[in-house]
Amino acid sequence: MKLVKAAWKLLVAIKDGLVLVAMLLFFGALFAALSARPGGKAIGDGALVLRLDGALVEQPSEPAGLASLQGGGNPREYRLRDVLRAIDAARTDGRVKAIVLDLDSFGGGYPAAIAEVGAALKRARDGGKPVLAYATAYTDAGYRLASNASEIWVHPLGGTLFTGPGGSQLYYKGLIDRLGVDVHVYRVGRYKSFVEPYIRADQSPDARAAGEALYGTLFTQWQEAVHAARPRAQLAGFLTAPDTTVQAANGSIADADLHAGIVDHLGDRTAFGRRVAQLAGSDDSKPAGNYRTIAYRDWIAAHPLPTGGDAIGVLTIAGDIVDGKAGPGSAGGETISRALLDGLAHNRLKALVVRVDSPGGSVLASEQIRLAILEAKRKGLPVVVSMGGLAASGGYWVSTPGDTIFAEPNTITGSIGIFGILPTFENALAKIGITADGVRTTPLSGQPDLYRGTTSQLDAVLQAGIENGYRQFISRVAASRHMTTARVDEIGQGRVWDGGTAHQLGLVDRFGTLQDALAEAARRAGVAGDGWHAVYLEKKPGWWAQFVAGLNRDDEEQAGEQTGGDVFAHAAAAQRGLLARALGDVRRLATGGSVQARCLECGGLGATTPAPAEAHLRDLLLARLGL
């Protein structure tokens, strides 16, 4: 009888699970069908609300499974080209009475992406469109955007917190030694610092010198851009003596900001809302501080990408370059190459633009993508590379087939070098009384042996392979850039460059945005004027991703909702991000099984929010610890 009851309970559980899955499939399909309806929500007069409560990215990651419904562990991401399209469309549309830039929970982005959005906001402001920015506390990236606004508001108990690029990087050598883990590193490039956290307790002199040069240039560019957008802002005191500056204002950062011309108004969200309502109108039946809004997602839906004229393909290589298949936000070698080959077969493309926004990753996957791009060249298509915020290491490897390379002055690129990491655990096992032994028939039998360590012969073979990979890397760059391999080796060695310096060195050809690269590709293909449109060779979001996005979308009409925090809250968020990145470092050490062309310095220059995968690891750990 007990067996029958247990079997019955199992059958009921299976039935309930199938019903749940069926309901999710039904409602997901229904949502996708409704979302696909032409026209969408009618756009009325109001303020276009850009509540950027997440990071600016080239390609947002797709929510993963049922965990995506939990919300908190999945940082939001905003596609750069969508934000630019929204701002540019609003600039000349009379229905948009103002653009509201809500930066309370802004997650940042790479300097080039921030600069491009800032330029779009400035175009709107210069065209007569009111642009109003609000935050409780502004970070560097947030203020870089806000400086282009007509009016900058800050909460009276908030203020600005300018830190400049840089900060601490965790080093695990001491922990690794205490655990008895042996980390075998094979690399070429004196500046290839990605491996340093695993083999050093501090930063090497070469890595420090390169980092100081890169960060110094980017910080100078930030200051110049803010000054150009807002000449009256007196930043010097906040950058060189923030303690003295704030103490002179009796500890009120907001008052110090106001006095220095960094902000225009102090006020809470209700006061800010009343100001926006003067421009956009309000609804008397709603709470104080409300104003008429145009939701960002509705605005984007009302302004789809153009489809007229000849097709210019755009291949997006965004995020870590990994072997095999990967979803959006990561560049799987198989996924990206297949998308391009299918696009070449099924679309009548006139040219190809390769949009790169990646710190690199697997050399094997990078080469797979490069070979696919060469197929476009074999078909006679002009190939133009457009570097976004980041095109370093493997990101540069995949750029080498380009006929011409566009970048921004603050693009992060270079890092021409490769490495491999292999941990073994013979000493860790010996600490708990476990040893390993066996028979070997050749010097490589059982190698790499995680239990007994590597042999000198294997170490020599792997290092030789890395050196051969580096020779191939600099040979590809030399052929692409019309340099000698000796010259590429001189400016390579794993060193990271800003776009301006890379242009001087000949690693990029021209400054320009993705639109500039598209226009150049069309010109090279003989397409006259604006008789072209971009075709993005990427998988469109599935119904599940659309379903989750609909559940998690902001209620942008609730303009008075408080979403951010003061400078202490931003500091706490930074600490949570540091934990997430540390867990990501551990994951990379344990799973990085292929030869890598990846950039370490690049990680601290982009979004302040961690990558979704790292945030998920952090949340799992904190949940397990009951925190």
PAGU-213961 format. One line per field, with one value per residue (C-alpha): residue number from 1; residue in three letters; x, z, y. Coordinates in steps of 0.001 Angstrom, whole numbers, plus 500000, padded with zeros to 6 digits. Each point is the difference from the previous one (the first is absolute). Layout:
N
nr NUM,...
rest Ala,...
x X,...
z Z,...
y Y,...
//
This chain:
627
nr 1,2,3,4,5,6,7,8,9,10,11,12,13,14,15,16,17,18,19,20,21,22,23,24,25,26,27,28,29,30,31,32,33,34,35,36,37,38,39,40,41,42,43,44,45,46,47,48,49,50,51,52,53,54,55,56,57,58,59,60,61,62,63,64,65,66,67,68,69,70,71,72,73,74,75,76,77,78,79,80,81,82,83,84,85,86,87,88,89,90,91,92,93,94,95,96,97,98,99,100,101,102,103,104,105,106,107,108,109,110,111,112,113,114,115,116,117,118,119,120,121,122,123,124,125,126,127,128,129,130,131,132,133,134,135,136,137,138,139,140,141,142,143,144,145,146,147,148,149,150,151,152,153,154,155,156,157,158,159,160,161,162,163,164,165,166,167,168,169,170,171,172,173,174,175,176,177,178,179,180,181,182,183,184,185,186,187,188,189,190,191,192,193,194,195,196,197,198,199,200,201,202,203,204,205,206,207,208,209,210,211,212,213,214,215,216,217,218,219,220,221,222,223,224,225,226,227,228,229,230,231,232,233,234,235,236,237,238,239,240,241,242,243,244,245,246,247,248,249,250,251,252,253,254,255,256,257,258,259,260,261,262,263,264,265,266,267,268,269,270,271,272,273,274,275,276,277,278,279,280,281,282,283,284,285,286,287,288,289,290,291,292,293,294,295,296,297,298,299,300,301,302,303,304,305,306,307,308,309,310,311,312,313,314,315,316,317,318,319,320,321,322,323,324,325,326,327,328,329,330,331,332,333,334,335,336,337,338,339,340,341,342,343,344,345,346,347,348,349,350,351,352,353,354,355,356,357,358,359,360,361,362,363,364,365,366,367,368,369,370,371,372,373,374,375,376,377,378,379,380,381,382,383,384,385,386,387,388,389,390,391,392,393,394,395,396,397,398,399,400,401,402,403,404,405,406,407,408,409,410,411,412,413,414,415,416,417,418,419,420,421,422,423,424,425,426,427,428,429,430,431,432,433,434,435,436,437,438,439,440,441,442,443,444,445,446,447,448,449,450,451,452,453,454,455,456,457,458,459,460,461,462,463,464,465,466,467,468,469,470,471,472,473,474,475,476,477,478,479,480,481,482,483,484,485,486,487,488,489,490,491,492,493,494,495,496,497,498,499,500,501,502,503,504,505,506,507,508,509,510,511,512,513,514,515,516,517,518,519,520,521,522,523,524,525,526,527,528,529,530,531,532,533,534,535,536,537,538,539,540,541,542,543,544,545,546,547,548,549,550,551,552,553,554,555,556,557,558,559,560,561,562,563,564,565,566,567,568,569,570,571,572,573,574,575,576,577,578,579,580,581,582,583,584,585,586,587,588,589,590,591,592,593,594,595,596,597,598,599,600,601,602,603,604,605,606,607,608,609,610,611,612,613,614,615,616,617,618,619,620,621,622,623,624,625,626,627
rest Met,Lys,Leu,Val,Lys,Ala,Ala,Trp,Lys,Leu,Leu,Val,Ala,Ile,Lys,Asp,Gly,Leu,Val,Leu,Val,Ala,Met,Leu,Leu,Phe,Phe,Gly,Ala,Leu,Phe,Ala,Ala,Leu,Ser,Ala,Arg,Pro,Gly,Gly,Lys,Ala,Ile,Gly,Asp,Gly,Ala,Leu,Val,Leu,Arg,Leu,Asp,Gly,Ala,Leu,Val,Glu,Gln,Pro,Ser,Glu,Pro,Ala,Gly,Leu,Ala,Ser,Leu,Gln,Gly,Gly,Gly,Asn,Pro,Arg,Glu,Tyr,Arg,Leu,Arg,Asp,Val,Leu,Arg,Ala,Ile,Asp,Ala,Ala,Arg,Thr,Asp,Gly,Arg,Val,Lys,Ala,Ile,Val,Leu,Asp,Leu,Asp,Ser,Phe,Gly,Gly,Gly,Tyr,Pro,Ala,Ala,Ile,Ala,Glu,Val,Gly,Ala,Ala,Leu,Lys,Arg,Ala,Arg,Asp,Gly,Gly,Lys,Pro,Val,Leu,Ala,Tyr,Ala,Thr,Ala,Tyr,Thr,Asp,Ala,Gly,Tyr,Arg,Leu,Ala,Ser,Asn,Ala,Ser,Glu,Ile,Trp,Val,His,Pro,Leu,Gly,Gly,Thr,Leu,Phe,Thr,Gly,Pro,Gly,Gly,Ser,Gln,Leu,Tyr,Tyr,Lys,Gly,Leu,Ile,Asp,Arg,Leu,Gly,Val,Asp,Val,His,Val,Tyr,Arg,Val,Gly,Arg,Tyr,Lys,Ser,Phe,Val,Glu,Pro,Tyr,Ile,Arg,Ala,Asp,Gln,Ser,Pro,Asp,Ala,Arg,Ala,Ala,Gly,Glu,Ala,Leu,Tyr,Gly,Thr,Leu,Phe,Thr,Gln,Trp,Gln,Glu,Ala,Val,His,Ala,Ala,Arg,Pro,Arg,Ala,Gln,Leu,Ala,Gly,Phe,Leu,Thr,Ala,Pro,Asp,Thr,Thr,Val,Gln,Ala,Ala,Asn,Gly,Ser,Ile,Ala,Asp,Ala,Asp,Leu,His,Ala,Gly,Ile,Val,Asp,His,Leu,Gly,Asp,Arg,Thr,Ala,Phe,Gly,Arg,Arg,Val,Ala,Gln,Leu,Ala,Gly,Ser,Asp,Asp,Ser,Lys,Pro,Ala,Gly,Asn,Tyr,Arg,Thr,Ile,Ala,Tyr,Arg,Asp,Trp,Ile,Ala,Ala,His,Pro,Leu,Pro,Thr,Gly,Gly,Asp,Ala,Ile,Gly,Val,Leu,Thr,Ile,Ala,Gly,Asp,Ile,Val,Asp,Gly,Lys,Ala,Gly,Pro,Gly,Ser,Ala,Gly,Gly,Glu,Thr,Ile,Ser,Arg,Ala,Leu,Leu,Asp,Gly,Leu,Ala,His,Asn,Arg,Leu,Lys,Ala,Leu,Val,Val,Arg,Val,Asp,Ser,Pro,Gly,Gly,Ser,Val,Leu,Ala,Ser,Glu,Gln,Ile,Arg,Leu,Ala,Ile,Leu,Glu,Ala,Lys,Arg,Lys,Gly,Leu,Pro,Val,Val,Val,Ser,Met,Gly,Gly,Leu,Ala,Ala,Ser,Gly,Gly,Tyr,Trp,Val,Ser,Thr,Pro,Gly,Asp,Thr,Ile,Phe,Ala,Glu,Pro,Asn,Thr,Ile,Thr,Gly,Ser,Ile,Gly,Ile,Phe,Gly,Ile,Leu,Pro,Thr,Phe,Glu,Asn,Ala,Leu,Ala,Lys,Ile,Gly,Ile,Thr,Ala,Asp,Gly,Val,Arg,Thr,Thr,Pro,Leu,Ser,Gly,Gln,Pro,Asp,Leu,Tyr,Arg,Gly,Thr,Thr,Ser,Gln,Leu,Asp,Ala,Val,Leu,Gln,Ala,Gly,Ile,Glu,Asn,Gly,Tyr,Arg,Gln,Phe,Ile,Ser,Arg,Val,Ala,Ala,Ser,Arg,His,Met,Thr,Thr,Ala,Arg,Val,Asp,Glu,Ile,Gly,Gln,Gly,Arg,Val,Trp,Asp,Gly,Gly,Thr,Ala,His,Gln,Leu,Gly,Leu,Val,Asp,Arg,Phe,Gly,Thr,Leu,Gln,Asp,Ala,Leu,Ala,Glu,Ala,Ala,Arg,Arg,Ala,Gly,Val,Ala,Gly,Asp,Gly,Trp,His,Ala,Val,Tyr,Leu,Glu,Lys,Lys,Pro,Gly,Trp,Trp,Ala,Gln,Phe,Val,Ala,Gly,Leu,Asn,Arg,Asp,Asp,Glu,Glu,Gln,Ala,Gly,Glu,Gln,Thr,Gly,Gly,Asp,Val,Phe,Ala,His,Ala,Ala,Ala,Ala,Gln,Arg,Gly,Leu,Leu,Ala,Arg,Ala,Leu,Gly,Asp,Val,Arg,Arg,Leu,Ala,Thr,Gly,Gly,Ser,Val,Gln,Ala,Arg,Cys,Leu,Glu,Cys,Gly,Gly,Leu,Gly,Ala,Thr,Thr,Pro,Ala,Pro,Ala,Glu,Ala,His,Leu,Arg,Asp,Leu,Leu,Leu,Ala,Arg,Leu,Gly,Leu
x 500000,502836,501560,496729,499615,503560,499455,496760,501723,502723,497435,498147,503270,500853,496508,500261,503413,498724,497024,502338,502249,496985,498659,503369,500184,496448,500367,503453,498659,497050,502331,502241,496992,498714,503452,500269,496889,500782,499693,500289,498875,499055,502488,498569,501575,502299,503551,502070,501253,503438,500196,503369,499953,502660,503034,500425,501117,500424,497873,497889,500216,496927,498323,500768,497259,497623,502677,499390,496585,501584,501021,502512,502903,499753,501466,498220,501823,499118,500994,502128,498552,496435,500796,501641,497051,497569,501842,500517,496353,498853,502165,497694,496667,497544,498199,503090,499872,503146,502458,500279,503263,499514,503451,499251,501001,502128,502361,502516,501683,503260,501249,499322,496376,499486,501534,497741,496832,501285,500476,496426,498663,502017,498542,496529,500837,501612,496947,497804,498642,500000,502097,499595,502198,499293,501868,500426,503723,501945,502906,502630,498078,496676,501312,501704,496459,498371,502520,498248,496628,498261,499344,501752,498133,501286,498361,500881,501390,501907,502749,502771,502707,502793,502571,501723,500952,502041,499705,500975,500382,499885,503108,499665,503597,500026,496707,501042,503249,498184,497612,502896,498784,502689,499167,501961,500081,501082,500076,501633,499891,501697,496817,497616,498830,496862,501923,501528,497214,500765,503803,500742,498994,500133,500115,503165,501924,499281,496269,499935,501775,497675,496920,501048,500469,496658,497969,501665,499056,496405,499627,501347,497480,497196,500970,500268,496614,498261,501593,498895,496428,499770,502715,498687,500538,502989,501275,503526,499201,497956,502784,503029,498699,496466,500247,500850,497342,497233,501087,499836,496314,499437,499932,497246,501242,496917,500588,503621,498830,497575,502606,502502,497490,500070,496202,497260,497362,499599,496733,498304,498140,496761,501645,501708,496691,498286,502719,499582,496229,500454,501378,498105,496729,498568,496921,498138,498582,503463,502305,502076,503074,498506,500452,498926,502455,500967,501302,503389,498931,496900,502116,502480,497167,498584,503359,501210,503193,499694,499609,500243,502834,502892,500993,503226,500631,501063,501695,500072,502810,499158,501178,502438,501032,499380,500180,496855,496568,498947,497012,499839,502549,502667,501759,499907,502339,497484,497051,501652,501561,496727,498043,502354,500081,496191,499748,502260,497925,496509,500460,501025,502617,501957,502621,500784,500668,501561,499025,502387,499436,501988,502910,500973,500006,500635,502609,498360,496614,501595,501627,496727,498283,502879,499783,496247,500612,502495,497152,498278,503165,500175,496517,501305,498327,501784,500674,500110,500738,498291,501537,497633,501040,502380,501821,503004,501989,497680,497837,502903,500686,496520,500512,503000,498019,498600,500774,499866,499562,497949,500344,499298,502762,498979,499562,502133,501940,503294,501016,501697,501192,498771,500219,498815,499357,499945,499482,501120,499314,502795,501035,496425,499246,503201,498857,497052,501980,499093,502712,499965,502172,499861,501787,501131,500936,501003,500982,496427,498100,497163,500918,498861,499781,497902,501016,503779,500805,501380,503284,502757,499361,496341,500924,502410,497400,497308,502330,501160,496360,499328,503039,498823,496534,501566,502003,496786,498305,502668,500232,496261,500295,503083,498230,496874,501809,502799,502689,502957,499551,502815,498029,496816,501966,501336,496544,498439,501333,496502,499917,496598,499586,497360,498517,501875,503385,498986,499248,503443,501563,498080,497854,496840,499412,497299,497890,496271,496859,498140,497987,503209,501227,496711,500198,503578,498997,497184,502392,502484,497151,498969,496663,499001,498983,497631,498798,500885,498894,501712,499177,501158,501194,498924,497308,496908,498817,497862,496527,501366,502351,497148,497752,502544,500743,496305,499737,503085,499426,499931,496745,501323,496783,500657,502343,500171,501362,503328,502430,503523,502085,502524,503782,500061,497555,502196,503026,498103,498987,503649,500960,497348,501360,503525,498787,498313,503180,502070,497669,500358,503781,499663,497677,502414,502913,497995,498422,502428,501037,501204,502759,498796,500451,498304,500437,500157,500065,496827,497755,500278,499169,496517,496724,499987,497465,501438,499272,496750,501836,502257,497043,498202,502997,500134,496301,500216,502895,498271,496797,501896,501620,496615,501023
z 500000,500865,496632,498249,501957,499194,496327,500032,501585,497378,497183,501514,500277,496374,498947,501945,498485,496475,500621,501267,496966,497682,501662,499689,496335,499371,501714,498519,496499,500702,501201,496964,497692,501687,499958,496285,499120,497567,501190,503725,502548,498633,500855,501556,501194,503004,501220,498628,503100,499745,503314,499524,502999,498576,497752,496441,497920,496360,500307,503091,501486,499706,503280,500889,500960,502934,502030,497804,501573,503376,498776,502621,498813,496391,499449,497253,496803,497338,496368,498925,496519,501381,502462,497234,497676,502716,500702,496353,499169,502953,498953,497159,501133,501310,502179,502183,502185,501911,500499,503593,500887,503185,501183,503544,499310,496910,499510,497795,496873,498113,499403,496255,500538,502647,497693,497101,502092,501421,496467,499100,503071,499075,496481,501525,502420,497289,497805,502610,501698,503812,501593,503759,502058,503515,502468,503714,499452,496763,499095,497386,497201,501120,500150,496615,498611,502249,499045,496615,501564,500009,503729,502519,503200,503072,503277,502876,501981,497037,497811,497619,500629,497455,500351,496632,498327,502002,503327,501573,498281,502091,499996,501047,500209,503796,500155,497213,501820,503286,498248,498340,496465,497321,497203,496829,497740,496383,498351,497602,500628,502786,500432,499803,503551,499975,501686,502733,502623,500043,500169,501856,503216,498400,496674,497937,499152,496280,500575,502323,497470,497194,502205,501130,496395,498848,502978,499938,496358,500528,503051,498089,497229,502602,501472,496586,498941,503167,499654,496358,500864,503160,500128,503237,502000,502320,500413,501250,503709,499780,498137,501982,503501,500402,503802,500226,497438,501828,503460,498747,499269,503571,498771,497423,496748,498187,501158,498912,496603,499637,501008,497475,497143,499722,500426,499389,502568,503277,500489,500656,497353,500668,499373,496915,498773,500398,497864,497246,500190,499084,496675,499393,501886,502841,501138,502905,501019,500746,502966,500240,497831,497142,496385,496636,498820,496859,500957,498554,498746,498317,498350,498691,498675,498192,498323,498495,498024,496345,497375,496687,497509,499695,502932,501941,502375,503588,501895,503730,502060,503562,503358,500760,496976,500920,498301,498580,500297,502175,500429,499529,502009,499408,496734,499440,497169,498515,500516,498454,497051,499239,500172,497463,497638,500085,499443,496959,498611,500614,499725,496951,501859,498302,502750,503527,503145,502890,503252,502790,503702,501702,502434,498087,501173,498264,497237,498290,499917,498882,497078,499127,499800,497991,497422,499651,499358,497295,498264,499552,498392,497676,498808,499113,502834,501471,503702,502386,503711,502543,503467,502800,503578,500037,497353,501759,499708,498346,499126,497922,498542,498427,498688,497839,496824,499743,496945,502343,503766,501747,503714,502450,501757,503256,498591,501914,497620,499397,502628,497302,501965,501076,503000,501510,503636,501396,503726,501586,503522,501040,502996,501058,499974,501896,502816,500652,499524,496390,497521,496436,498116,496827,496928,497161,496549,498601,501515,499329,501389,502177,499345,501014,503313,502489,502808,499475,498212,496554,498591,498654,496558,500071,501276,497077,497484,501324,500156,496439,498922,501651,498293,496662,500621,500722,496775,498120,501778,499108,496462,499493,501393,497870,496807,500878,501051,497415,502668,500678,502623,501969,500187,501070,502666,501234,500437,500975,502967,501483,500480,499991,498150,499868,496572,499481,500595,497973,497079,500287,500071,496909,501780,498886,496891,500812,502808,499699,501278,498737,497703,498538,499361,498332,497750,499046,499255,497767,498198,499389,498664,497564,501695,499387,502812,502597,497809,502538,503309,502646,500391,503382,499649,503400,501489,500895,503643,500543,501464,503452,499972,498877,502688,502768,498697,500148,503583,501122,498056,501897,500786,498476,500594,503747,499699,503726,500949,501869,498504,500907,503043,501403,499766,502716,498020,496914,502059,501280,496444,498958,502734,498834,496488,501241,501586,496742,498025,502492,499511,496266,500367,501802,497297,497255,501758,500327,496523,497725,498085,496755,498907,500766,498493,502682,501664,503802,500120,497937,502740,502255,497278,498998,501800,503765,500240,499664,497059,500424,500370,502737,501761,499973,501628,502668,500772,500286,502466,502088,500051,501143,502769,500991,499230
y 500000,502434,499305,500787,503278,501014,499222,501996,503017,499803,499915,502989,501950,499214,501077,503274,500686,499395,502282,502740,499661,500039,503146,501734,499018,501212,503353,500480,499364,502304,502746,499596,500179,503131,501582,499330,501949,502832,503547,499362,502563,503398,502737,503145,503207,499752,499631,497120,498201,498403,498189,498362,497690,497737,499933,501229,497020,499103,496872,499218,496527,497845,498959,496398,497594,500337,501803,503028,500449,500740,503447,501122,497872,501124,503476,501898,500828,502565,499564,502941,500359,500037,502790,502043,499448,501065,503257,500920,499316,502123,502940,501067,498532,502585,497472,499727,503100,499059,497158,498805,498303,497969,498917,498882,496402,500432,497075,501787,498711,500240,503566,499913,498948,502675,502612,499035,500290,503281,501335,499006,501818,503076,499943,499957,502821,502113,499408,501641,496889,500327,497241,499622,497661,498714,497812,499681,499452,500341,497737,500866,498299,501423,503539,499573,499595,502588,502683,500152,500807,503371,499620,497753,499163,498195,499015,502381,497045,498590,501369,499072,497426,500260,497226,499875,496705,497529,498239,496723,496659,496823,497787,496367,498775,499849,498111,497649,499199,499357,497650,498216,500629,500182,502443,499358,503038,500037,503422,502429,503741,501937,502058,497027,500466,497845,497182,502175,499582,496259,500177,503248,501716,503444,501792,499666,503197,499526,499580,503017,502224,498941,500437,503462,501105,498599,501203,503396,500527,498892,502241,502989,499289,499865,503364,501623,498641,501209,503436,500247,499015,502132,502690,501539,496813,500510,496454,500606,500025,496800,498193,501143,500850,498612,499978,503693,500896,498160,501183,503592,499368,498724,496402,500522,498508,501269,503587,499750,498757,502878,502575,498565,500066,496220,499853,502561,499057,498113,498197,496690,498073,501856,503361,498622,498579,503360,501582,497389,500459,503661,498784,496771,500458,497950,498092,501609,496626,498619,500731,503151,500048,498005,500988,498641,497392,498146,496581,499093,496561,501431,502681,497432,497837,503029,500659,496700,499698,501067,497275,501841,499803,497575,497796,500548,497119,500699,497183,500754,498458,501002,498684,497201,497942,496370,496626,498439,501550,502922,502268,503776,501960,497335,499232,496248,499059,497575,502352,503071,498198,498194,503258,501561,497041,499750,503739,499787,497154,501411,503789,501957,502005,502752,500325,498853,502026,498084,501693,498982,500622,497272,499514,496870,496414,496695,500132,497019,501743,503275,498211,498277,503390,501495,497229,500557,503705,499062,498135,503361,501367,496990,500919,503442,501894,503025,499352,502939,499563,502235,499824,500909,500607,497065,497968,498525,496802,497461,502986,501314,496537,499921,503559,499155,499101,503538,502110,502978,500291,502676,500732,502814,501968,498308,496508,497487,497796,498219,497408,497924,496984,496570,497709,496755,499040,496476,499322,496724,498750,497643,502105,500679,496284,499208,502299,497684,496794,499220,499063,498711,497502,497956,498706,502261,498783,503391,503376,501182,497014,501232,503620,502497,498136,501960,497623,499710,503242,500677,498734,502218,498533,501023,503473,500382,498808,502371,502996,499289,499897,503342,501532,498626,501467,503386,499839,499311,502906,502549,498593,500583,503523,500718,498896,501983,503191,499832,499877,497749,497305,501630,503245,498205,498148,503339,501548,496672,498016,500065,503784,501705,503302,502711,500631,503255,498397,496934,502334,501556,496530,498894,497409,501836,502117,502529,501393,499466,498335,496954,502274,501381,496462,499070,503040,499099,496392,501240,502352,497203,497838,502735,500706,503609,502367,498590,497157,497325,498510,497889,496317,498698,496425,498796,497844,501978,499745,496918,500086,499156,502974,502255,498533,500624,503488,500774,498784,501919,503221,503254,501676,503197,501880,499920,502926,500674,496591,500070,497487,501053,500773,502418,499739,497328,497879,500321,498917,496947,499088,500249,497515,497545,500383,499263,496756,499003,500628,497986,497048,500491,499811,496669,498698,501051,498264,496797,499983,501881,496910,501573,502351,503516,503455,502072,503397,500501,503827,500236,498622,503050,502511,498913,499505,500419,497196,496480,497763,498030,496685,501399,501652,496650,498278,502720,499739,496208,500334,502655,497978,496913,502065,501391,503611
//
